[in-house]
């Protein structure tokens, strides 16, 4: 009896100490004695952000599958070049990469992955995008450039308008392309958010 009593005491003590030491696994906080569990936290996050997060994960998977099918590749050098250009833009705004990442609430690795995914998408859909001289000239007329503009100013304006139109068309094409991928895919939802 003494042996089993001591064994039960050791087991209860071990469980008690383990529960205390590893409380971060099942508790998130307590306020004036009221305890908030991780399950409550997870349920709240799923309710608030579950649909958006799941949608992002599905889109990411579809993009990666399409990149594999089309043999679309993005090199580290391409990613590094985009990140360097982004950092240059931040320097002109007198910001650092660390400040920008902190404001966005992401890590360097997450940012790098975002750049990678963006480059993949652009490579796959850019071939569908064309901007004509007529579209650029029409947009420039709307801007109404000064009559005495220098040739280099007009060239810069032309390139800026062309870039802006390409960006708009890419964004529009991404929406329809993403929907096409989802329509072709076999997606089964097991949880409704």
VOLO-991718 format. One record per residue (C-alpha): residue number from 1; x, y, z. Coordinates in nm, 3 decimals. Layout:
<nodes>
{k = NUM; c1 = X; c2 = Y; c3 = Z} $
...
</nodes>
This chain:
<nodes>
{k = 1; c1 = 0.000; c2 = 0.000; c3 = 0.000} $
{k = 2; c1 = 0.282; c2 = 0.235; c3 = 0.088} $
{k = 3; c1 = 0.449; c2 = 0.173; c3 = -0.249} $
{k = 4; c1 = 0.130; c2 = 0.246; c3 = -0.443} $
{k = 5; c1 = 0.063; c2 = 0.553; c3 = -0.228} $
{k = 6; c1 = 0.412; c2 = 0.690; c3 = -0.297} $
{k = 7; c1 = 0.380; c2 = 0.603; c3 = -0.667} $
{k = 8; c1 = 0.047; c2 = 0.790; c3 = -0.687} $
{k = 9; c1 = 0.202; c2 = 1.088; c3 = -0.506} $
{k = 10; c1 = 0.500; c2 = 1.093; c3 = -0.745} $
{k = 11; c1 = 0.270; c2 = 1.069; c3 = -1.047} $
{k = 12; c1 = 0.042; c2 = 1.346; c3 = -0.917} $
{k = 13; c1 = 0.344; c2 = 1.561; c3 = -0.835} $
{k = 14; c1 = 0.494; c2 = 1.504; c3 = -1.179} $
{k = 15; c1 = 0.164; c2 = 1.585; c3 = -1.349} $
{k = 16; c1 = 0.121; c2 = 1.897; c3 = -1.134} $
{k = 17; c1 = 0.472; c2 = 2.024; c3 = -1.204} $
{k = 18; c1 = 0.436; c2 = 1.943; c3 = -1.576} $
{k = 19; c1 = 0.105; c2 = 2.128; c3 = -1.594} $
{k = 20; c1 = 0.263; c2 = 2.430; c3 = -1.429} $
{k = 21; c1 = 0.583; c2 = 2.426; c3 = -1.635} $
{k = 22; c1 = 0.403; c2 = 2.368; c3 = -1.965} $
{k = 23; c1 = 0.100; c2 = 2.590; c3 = -1.895} $
{k = 24; c1 = 0.181; c2 = 2.794; c3 = -2.208} $
{k = 25; c1 = 0.063; c2 = 2.491; c3 = -2.410} $
{k = 26; c1 = -0.298; c2 = 2.529; c3 = -2.289} $
{k = 27; c1 = -0.324; c2 = 2.877; c3 = -2.134} $
{k = 28; c1 = -0.285; c2 = 3.215; c3 = -2.300} $
{k = 29; c1 = -0.355; c2 = 3.467; c3 = -2.023} $
{k = 30; c1 = -0.545; c2 = 3.536; c3 = -1.705} $
{k = 31; c1 = -0.715; c2 = 3.859; c3 = -1.607} $
{k = 32; c1 = -0.814; c2 = 3.905; c3 = -1.243} $
{k = 33; c1 = -0.830; c2 = 3.530; c3 = -1.201} $
{k = 34; c1 = -1.026; c2 = 3.457; c3 = -1.520} $
{k = 35; c1 = -0.823; c2 = 3.222; c3 = -1.740} $
{k = 36; c1 = -0.820; c2 = 3.229; c3 = -2.121} $
{k = 37; c1 = -0.726; c2 = 2.901; c3 = -2.286} $
{k = 38; c1 = -0.547; c2 = 2.841; c3 = -2.613} $
{k = 39; c1 = -0.857; c2 = 2.670; c3 = -2.747} $
{k = 40; c1 = -1.060; c2 = 2.988; c3 = -2.689} $
{k = 41; c1 = -0.786; c2 = 3.185; c3 = -2.864} $
{k = 42; c1 = -0.774; c2 = 2.949; c3 = -3.161} $
{k = 43; c1 = -1.152; c2 = 2.945; c3 = -3.193} $
{k = 44; c1 = -1.162; c2 = 3.326; c3 = -3.186} $
{k = 45; c1 = -0.888; c2 = 3.357; c3 = -3.446} $
{k = 46; c1 = -1.053; c2 = 3.100; c3 = -3.670} $
{k = 47; c1 = -1.384; c2 = 3.281; c3 = -3.646} $
{k = 48; c1 = -1.229; c2 = 3.619; c3 = -3.725} $
{k = 49; c1 = -0.954; c2 = 3.528; c3 = -3.973} $
{k = 50; c1 = -1.016; c2 = 3.166; c3 = -4.073} $
{k = 51; c1 = -1.188; c2 = 3.234; c3 = -4.405} $
{k = 52; c1 = -0.922; c2 = 3.482; c3 = -4.523} $
{k = 53; c1 = -0.630; c2 = 3.266; c3 = -4.410} $
{k = 54; c1 = -0.774; c2 = 2.953; c3 = -4.571} $
{k = 55; c1 = -0.837; c2 = 3.145; c3 = -4.894} $
{k = 56; c1 = -0.476; c2 = 3.263; c3 = -4.897} $
{k = 57; c1 = -0.348; c2 = 2.910; c3 = -4.841} $
{k = 58; c1 = -0.566; c2 = 2.772; c3 = -5.122} $
{k = 59; c1 = -0.452; c2 = 3.048; c3 = -5.360} $
{k = 60; c1 = -0.089; c2 = 2.987; c3 = -5.270} $
{k = 61; c1 = -0.123; c2 = 2.613; c3 = -5.337} $
{k = 62; c1 = -0.296; c2 = 2.673; c3 = -5.670} $
{k = 63; c1 = -0.027; c2 = 2.920; c3 = -5.776} $
{k = 64; c1 = 0.252; c2 = 2.676; c3 = -5.686} $
{k = 65; c1 = 0.078; c2 = 2.393; c3 = -5.873} $
{k = 66; c1 = 0.030; c2 = 2.612; c3 = -6.181} $
{k = 67; c1 = 0.396; c2 = 2.720; c3 = -6.166} $
{k = 68; c1 = 0.497; c2 = 2.353; c3 = -6.163} $
{k = 69; c1 = 0.267; c2 = 2.274; c3 = -6.458} $
{k = 70; c1 = 0.394; c2 = 2.568; c3 = -6.662} $
{k = 71; c1 = 0.754; c2 = 2.517; c3 = -6.548} $
{k = 72; c1 = 0.769; c2 = 2.875; c3 = -6.425} $
{k = 73; c1 = 1.081; c2 = 2.942; c3 = -6.218} $
{k = 74; c1 = 1.188; c2 = 3.239; c3 = -6.010} $
{k = 75; c1 = 1.555; c2 = 3.258; c3 = -5.921} $
{k = 76; c1 = 1.708; c2 = 3.385; c3 = -5.600} $
{k = 77; c1 = 1.876; c2 = 3.660; c3 = -5.804} $
{k = 78; c1 = 1.536; c2 = 3.785; c3 = -5.924} $
{k = 79; c1 = 1.402; c2 = 3.788; c3 = -5.570} $
{k = 80; c1 = 1.715; c2 = 3.964; c3 = -5.442} $
{k = 81; c1 = 1.682; c2 = 4.230; c3 = -5.716} $
{k = 82; c1 = 1.319; c2 = 4.302; c3 = -5.622} $
{k = 83; c1 = 1.406; c2 = 4.321; c3 = -5.253} $
{k = 84; c1 = 1.698; c2 = 4.557; c3 = -5.329} $
{k = 85; c1 = 1.465; c2 = 4.780; c3 = -5.535} $
{k = 86; c1 = 1.216; c2 = 4.780; c3 = -5.249} $
{k = 87; c1 = 1.490; c2 = 4.874; c3 = -5.002} $
{k = 88; c1 = 1.601; c2 = 5.160; c3 = -5.231} $
{k = 89; c1 = 1.245; c2 = 5.291; c3 = -5.231} $
{k = 90; c1 = 1.239; c2 = 5.272; c3 = -4.853} $
{k = 91; c1 = 1.568; c2 = 5.465; c3 = -4.829} $
{k = 92; c1 = 1.414; c2 = 5.747; c3 = -5.034} $
{k = 93; c1 = 1.135; c2 = 5.755; c3 = -4.776} $
{k = 94; c1 = 1.400; c2 = 5.748; c3 = -4.500} $
{k = 95; c1 = 1.286; c2 = 5.409; c3 = -4.373} $
{k = 96; c1 = 1.467; c2 = 5.084; c3 = -4.314} $
{k = 97; c1 = 1.363; c2 = 4.735; c3 = -4.417} $
{k = 98; c1 = 1.329; c2 = 4.642; c3 = -4.049} $
{k = 99; c1 = 1.085; c2 = 4.930; c3 = -3.991} $
{k = 100; c1 = 0.880; c2 = 4.832; c3 = -4.294} $
{k = 101; c1 = 0.865; c2 = 4.467; c3 = -4.191} $
{k = 102; c1 = 0.770; c2 = 4.562; c3 = -3.838} $
{k = 103; c1 = 0.489; c2 = 4.788; c3 = -3.966} $
{k = 104; c1 = 0.361; c2 = 4.503; c3 = -4.181} $
{k = 105; c1 = 0.399; c2 = 4.250; c3 = -3.899} $
{k = 106; c1 = 0.606; c2 = 4.003; c3 = -4.101} $
{k = 107; c1 = 0.954; c2 = 3.854; c3 = -4.092} $
{k = 108; c1 = 1.225; c2 = 3.877; c3 = -4.361} $
{k = 109; c1 = 1.152; c2 = 3.518; c3 = -4.458} $
{k = 110; c1 = 0.779; c2 = 3.589; c3 = -4.496} $
{k = 111; c1 = 0.856; c2 = 3.897; c3 = -4.705} $
{k = 112; c1 = 1.091; c2 = 3.697; c3 = -4.926} $
{k = 113; c1 = 0.819; c2 = 3.436; c3 = -4.977} $
{k = 114; c1 = 0.570; c2 = 3.711; c3 = -5.070} $
{k = 115; c1 = 0.813; c2 = 3.846; c3 = -5.329} $
{k = 116; c1 = 0.866; c2 = 3.494; c3 = -5.463} $
{k = 117; c1 = 0.492; c2 = 3.431; c3 = -5.499} $
{k = 118; c1 = 0.437; c2 = 3.772; c3 = -5.661} $
{k = 119; c1 = 0.718; c2 = 3.708; c3 = -5.912} $
{k = 120; c1 = 0.569; c2 = 3.367; c3 = -5.997} $
{k = 121; c1 = 0.227; c2 = 3.517; c3 = -6.063} $
{k = 122; c1 = 0.366; c2 = 3.800; c3 = -6.273} $
{k = 123; c1 = 0.570; c2 = 3.559; c3 = -6.485} $
{k = 124; c1 = 0.265; c2 = 3.341; c3 = -6.545} $
{k = 125; c1 = 0.016; c2 = 3.615; c3 = -6.633} $
{k = 126; c1 = 0.231; c2 = 3.895; c3 = -6.777} $
{k = 127; c1 = 0.226; c2 = 3.731; c3 = -7.119} $
{k = 128; c1 = -0.150; c2 = 3.800; c3 = -7.128} $
{k = 129; c1 = -0.099; c2 = 4.173; c3 = -7.067} $
{k = 130; c1 = -0.048; c2 = 4.427; c3 = -7.343} $
{k = 131; c1 = -0.057; c2 = 4.802; c3 = -7.318} $
{k = 132; c1 = -0.093; c2 = 4.982; c3 = -7.649} $
{k = 133; c1 = 0.045; c2 = 5.322; c3 = -7.744} $
{k = 134; c1 = -0.313; c2 = 5.440; c3 = -7.795} $
{k = 135; c1 = -0.400; c2 = 5.348; c3 = -7.435} $
{k = 136; c1 = -0.092; c2 = 5.528; c3 = -7.306} $
{k = 137; c1 = -0.159; c2 = 5.838; c3 = -7.517} $
{k = 138; c1 = -0.523; c2 = 5.844; c3 = -7.406} $
{k = 139; c1 = -0.416; c2 = 5.833; c3 = -7.043} $
{k = 140; c1 = -0.157; c2 = 6.106; c3 = -7.100} $
{k = 141; c1 = -0.427; c2 = 6.327; c3 = -7.255} $
{k = 142; c1 = -0.630; c2 = 6.286; c3 = -6.935} $
{k = 143; c1 = -0.329; c2 = 6.401; c3 = -6.734} $
{k = 144; c1 = -0.295; c2 = 6.703; c3 = -6.963} $
{k = 145; c1 = 0.083; c2 = 6.751; c3 = -6.962} $
{k = 146; c1 = 0.222; c2 = 7.103; c3 = -6.988} $
{k = 147; c1 = 0.271; c2 = 7.226; c3 = -7.346} $
{k = 148; c1 = 0.631; c2 = 7.330; c3 = -7.277} $
{k = 149; c1 = 0.744; c2 = 6.997; c3 = -7.129} $
{k = 150; c1 = 1.094; c2 = 6.884; c3 = -7.222} $
{k = 151; c1 = 1.130; c2 = 6.565; c3 = -7.429} $
{k = 152; c1 = 1.288; c2 = 6.378; c3 = -7.137} $
{k = 153; c1 = 0.996; c2 = 6.479; c3 = -6.911} $
{k = 154; c1 = 0.749; c2 = 6.350; c3 = -7.171} $
{k = 155; c1 = 0.944; c2 = 6.026; c3 = -7.203} $
{k = 156; c1 = 0.944; c2 = 5.981; c3 = -6.825} $
{k = 157; c1 = 0.570; c2 = 6.053; c3 = -6.816} $
{k = 158; c1 = 0.511; c2 = 5.803; c3 = -7.097} $
{k = 159; c1 = 0.704; c2 = 5.530; c3 = -6.911} $
{k = 160; c1 = 0.527; c2 = 5.608; c3 = -6.584} $
{k = 161; c1 = 0.183; c2 = 5.590; c3 = -6.747} $
{k = 162; c1 = 0.280; c2 = 5.268; c3 = -6.927} $
{k = 163; c1 = 0.395; c2 = 5.113; c3 = -6.598} $
{k = 164; c1 = 0.077; c2 = 5.224; c3 = -6.421} $
{k = 165; c1 = -0.146; c2 = 5.076; c3 = -6.694} $
{k = 166; c1 = 0.051; c2 = 4.750; c3 = -6.688} $
{k = 167; c1 = 0.008; c2 = 4.731; c3 = -6.312} $
{k = 168; c1 = -0.368; c2 = 4.792; c3 = -6.337} $
{k = 169; c1 = -0.405; c2 = 4.527; c3 = -6.606} $
{k = 170; c1 = -0.196; c2 = 4.280; c3 = -6.407} $
{k = 171; c1 = -0.417; c2 = 4.330; c3 = -6.103} $
{k = 172; c1 = -0.733; c2 = 4.282; c3 = -6.312} $
{k = 173; c1 = -0.590; c2 = 3.976; c3 = -6.484} $
{k = 174; c1 = -0.482; c2 = 3.827; c3 = -6.152} $
{k = 175; c1 = -0.841; c2 = 3.836; c3 = -6.024} $
{k = 176; c1 = -0.979; c2 = 3.653; c3 = -6.328} $
{k = 177; c1 = -0.680; c2 = 3.415; c3 = -6.350} $
{k = 178; c1 = -0.710; c2 = 3.324; c3 = -5.981} $
{k = 179; c1 = -1.081; c2 = 3.253; c3 = -6.027} $
{k = 180; c1 = -1.003; c2 = 3.035; c3 = -6.330} $
{k = 181; c1 = -0.755; c2 = 2.833; c3 = -6.123} $
{k = 182; c1 = -1.009; c2 = 2.786; c3 = -5.845} $
{k = 183; c1 = -1.284; c2 = 2.689; c3 = -6.088} $
{k = 184; c1 = -1.059; c2 = 2.421; c3 = -6.245} $
{k = 185; c1 = -0.939; c2 = 2.287; c3 = -5.909} $
{k = 186; c1 = -1.107; c2 = 2.026; c3 = -5.695} $
{k = 187; c1 = -1.145; c2 = 2.209; c3 = -5.364} $
{k = 188; c1 = -1.326; c2 = 2.042; c3 = -5.075} $
{k = 189; c1 = -1.404; c2 = 2.241; c3 = -4.762} $
{k = 190; c1 = -1.429; c2 = 2.048; c3 = -4.437} $
{k = 191; c1 = -1.486; c2 = 2.350; c3 = -4.214} $
{k = 192; c1 = -1.712; c2 = 2.642; c3 = -4.298} $
{k = 193; c1 = -1.596; c2 = 2.984; c3 = -4.182} $
</nodes>
